[in-house]
């Protein structure tokens, strides 16, 4: 009996386990990650844009009201998501597709901020223009965040938690010669 010239390659077998710690706990390390920094900055831009428009003489104009609704929507959504990540509520409720929720919400905020910032800048007031500027900055950051969430979805990443991969090599040995 002759053996093939090349022995069979070892087969890789393994399993992937996802580990979630479902206890609610405060973990400030999220603030040092790129998504955490983006959320903090976008919350700041939402607030500054809101204050600029609200402090103007035309705060009750329909354009300003719409901008303030968008700014408040972004402020509260981003603030809530930041708190969810800081207290590991994302990990506790891991059955919800958080990356998809955030990606869609960020894409909607990009669209809303594009409209709101454009209409307040077109009004011509200096305070409205300043608010619109911060609205455009928030729009860009929401776009970057949506793109990062899209990449994370495509890569199969988890929003929070750990994936433990264990691999075992299975080696096929040829039969002994007589």
C-alpha positions in Angstrom: 0.0 0.0 0.0 1.4 3.4 -0.9 0.7 6.5 0.9 -0.3 9.8 -0.7 2.7 12.1 -1.3 1.4 14.7 1.1 -0.2 13.8 4.5 -3.6 15.2 5.1 -3.6 18.7 6.7 -4.8 18.9 10.3 -8.4 19.8 10.6 -9.3 22.7 12.9 -12.3 22.1 15.0 -13.4 24.4 17.7 -16.2 26.3 19.3 -17.1 29.8 19.9 -18.7 30.8 23.2 -20.1 34.3 23.9 -19.7 35.4 27.5 -22.0 38.0 29.0 -21.9 39.3 32.5 -25.5 40.4 33.1 -24.9 42.3 36.4 -25.4 46.0 36.2 -22.1 47.8 37.1 -20.5 51.1 36.4 -17.4 50.9 34.1 -15.9 54.2 33.0 -13.5 52.5 30.6 -16.1 52.9 27.8 -15.3 56.7 27.8 -11.8 55.9 26.5 -13.0 54.0 23.5 -13.7 55.7 20.1 -17.5 55.2 20.3 -17.5 56.5 23.9 -15.5 59.6 22.9 -17.8 60.2 19.9 -20.9 60.0 22.1 -19.5 62.5 24.6 -18.5 65.0 21.8 -21.9 64.6 20.0 -23.7 65.2 23.3 -21.7 68.4 23.8 -22.4 69.6 20.2 -26.2 68.8 20.6 -26.2 70.9 23.8 -24.2 73.8 22.3 -26.4 73.9 19.2 -29.5 73.9 21.3 -28.3 76.7 23.5 -27.3 78.8 20.5 -30.7 78.6 18.9 -32.6 78.9 22.2 -30.6 82.0 23.3 -31.4 83.9 20.1 -34.1 86.5 19.7 -35.9 84.2 17.3 -36.1 81.1 19.5 -39.8 80.6 18.9 -39.5 80.7 15.1 -40.5 77.4 13.5 -37.0 76.8 12.2 -35.5 77.2 15.6 -38.2 75.0 17.2 -37.5 72.2 14.7 -33.7 72.5 15.2 -34.2 72.3 19.0 -36.4 69.2 18.7 -33.7 67.5 16.6 -30.9 68.7 19.0 -32.9 67.4 22.0 -33.7 64.1 20.3 -29.9 63.6 19.7 -29.0 64.8 23.2 -31.3 62.4 24.9 -30.7 59.4 22.6 -26.9 59.7 22.8 -27.0 60.4 26.5 -29.2 57.3 27.1 -26.9 55.1 25.0 -23.9 56.4 26.8 -25.5 55.5 30.2 -26.5 52.1 28.8 -22.8 51.4 27.9 -21.4 52.8 31.1 -23.6 50.7 33.3 -23.4 47.6 31.0 -27.1 47.6 30.3 -26.2 46.8 26.6 -24.6 43.6 27.9 -27.4 42.8 30.3 -30.0 43.0 27.5 -27.8 41.4 24.8 -30.8 39.9 22.9 -31.6 43.3 21.5 -29.6 44.1 18.3 -28.0 47.2 19.7 -25.6 47.8 16.8 -28.5 47.9 14.4 -30.5 50.1 16.6 -27.6 52.6 17.0 -26.7 52.4 13.3 -30.3 53.2 12.2 -30.7 55.9 14.8 -27.4 57.6 13.8 -28.4 57.5 10.2 -31.7 59.1 11.0 -29.9 61.8 13.1 -27.7 62.5 10.1 -30.7 63.1 7.9 -32.6 65.2 10.5 -29.5 67.3 11.3 -28.9 68.0 7.6 -32.4 69.4 7.3 -32.4 71.3 10.6 -29.0 72.8 10.3 -29.6 73.9 6.7 -32.9 75.7 7.6 -31.5 77.5 10.6 -28.3 78.6 8.7 -30.5 79.9 5.9 -32.5 82.1 8.3 -29.5 84.5 8.6 -29.4 85.1 12.3 -25.9 84.9 13.8 -27.1 82.7 16.7 -28.9 80.4 14.3 -25.8 80.2 12.1 -23.8 79.2 15.2 -26.4 76.6 16.1 -26.4 75.3 12.6 -22.6 75.0 12.6 -22.7 72.8 15.7 -25.6 70.9 14.1 -23.4 70.2 11.1 -20.6 69.0 13.3 -23.0 66.7 15.1 -24.3 65.5 11.8 -20.7 64.5 10.7 -20.1 62.7 14.0 -23.4 60.8 13.8 -22.4 59.8 10.2 -19.0 58.5 11.5 -20.7 56.6 14.3 -23.2 55.0 11.8 -20.3 53.9 9.6 -18.5 52.4 12.6 -21.6 50.5 13.6 -22.0 49.3 10.0 -18.4 48.0 10.0 -19.0 46.3 13.4 -22.1 44.6 12.1 -20.4 43.3 9.0 -17.4 42.0 11.1 -19.8 40.2 13.5 -18.7 42.2 16.5 -20.6 42.4 19.8 -21.7 45.8 21.1 -20.5 44.8 24.6 -19.3 41.5 26.1 -16.7 39.0 25.2 -16.5 36.2 22.6 -14.3 33.3 23.7 -12.9 31.1 20.9 -11.4 27.7 21.7 -9.8 25.7 18.9 -8.7 22.1 18.9 -6.5 20.6 16.2 -7.6 17.2 15.0 -4.7 15.4 13.4 -5.3 12.4 11.1 -2.4 9.9 11.3 -1.8 7.4 8.5 -2.1 3.7 9.4 1.0 1.9 10.5 3.0 0.0 7.9 2.9 -3.8 8.1 
